[in-house]
Amino acid sequence: MIPTLRVLLHMGSLQRLFPFWLAAIALAVWGWTPWLILAVLYGFILQFFVEYAMHRFLLHRKPPTEQGIFNHLYRSHIGHHEFPADPELFTGDDHWYPVRFGLISVALHTAALWPFLGLGPAFTFAFVGLFAGSVSAFAFYEYCHTLAHLNVPKGWIGQKITRDHLAHHYQDHHATFHVSLGMGWIDRLFGTGHDAETAKARFDRKTILSIGMDPEDLRLVTARKAYGLPPKPGMKRAQPGE
């Protein structure tokens, strides 16, 4: 657990979200009502659907042809598939994105609830739900994701998280988009659960790490150079002094 938490403490996105999480806890204490329990549960569950949707439809979308846009997608996710053991690639490079996403979500939820609850309660419900509930679920996701990739001793829970997630990396990148423990039902709900026979039929050893792209594709080669990564997928990044 300690090595995993050490990585999480250095994640820029979690560092930037932490003050908003604290503010949500403070707001919940200041304006306490039992309805805020529902708000936290709502935000917590909502985040698991967001996790699935962003992973499947945004991070695994058709690779862009324009190199600059492709580089952004590469740094956000493709590079993580090509170099899954590199901690620097566990998250994207835009560490303020979750904060912007959260603030926009709070604004939209407040606007939707305002006619029914009034401005103050609507804002409180939205802010507490999304910055206490959703951020807690997001931190749990990052914990599960990091644990799956670190080569550390794992109990049966850690082993299950690792088996489920690495099936997405090494067997079938078209399935198992959930990462958080216990959220496999979301994949099953949307028809992307892991199936051994389907995975075997889809498997291509040459392209599995590059999520279906030819590893010699010029876009991939250019992106690796841009981010100082090894020339071939799966290789270890050179450390200082090596």
C-alpha positions, 0 to 999 in steps of 0.5 A: 500500500505504501508504494501506491500511496507514494505515487498518488501523493505526487499526482498533480491532478489529486494535488489540485483537487485536494483543496476542493475536496476539503472545501466540500467537506467544510461546506457539508459540515457548515450546511449539514442536512441528511440530504447531503449523504445522498449527494455524496452517494450520487457523486461517488456512483456518478464518477464510476460512470464518468470513469467508464465513459471517458476511458472508452469514448475519449481515451480510446477514440479513433486516433487523430490524424493531426499530430498535435492533437494525436500527441495530446491523446498519446500523452493522455493514454496511448503512451500509458498502453505502450509503456504501462509500467512507467509511473509518469504515464499513469495520468495525463499531462493536464493536471488541471483538467479534473478541476475544470471538469468538476467546476463545470459539472457543479455549474450544470448540476446547480443550474438543473437543481436551482428551480427545485431547491433554490440557488443555495441548496442546489449549489451545496448539493452539487458542490458536496456531491461532486467534490466530496463524493466524485473526487473520493471515487476518483482517488479510489480509481487512481489507487486501483489503477496505480496498484494494478501497475506497480510491481509490489506485494498484493493481497487477493484484492490487489491481485483481482484489481491487477488481473482485471485491469491488465486483461485490458492492457494485454489481452483485449483493449476493446473491453474491461474499461472499468478500473475501480474494484467492484465496477465490472458490472458497468462493463457488463451493463454496456456489453464490454465485459471481458470474454476469453474467446472474444479476446483470443479472436481479437488479439494481435501481438504486434499491435496490442500495446499500441491499442490496435495501431501499427507500432511503426505508425509515424504518429506514434514514432513522433509522439514517443520522440516528443515525450522522450520515450523509448523507440519501441513499446514496452521498453523501459525509459532510460534512467539518469546515469544509465 
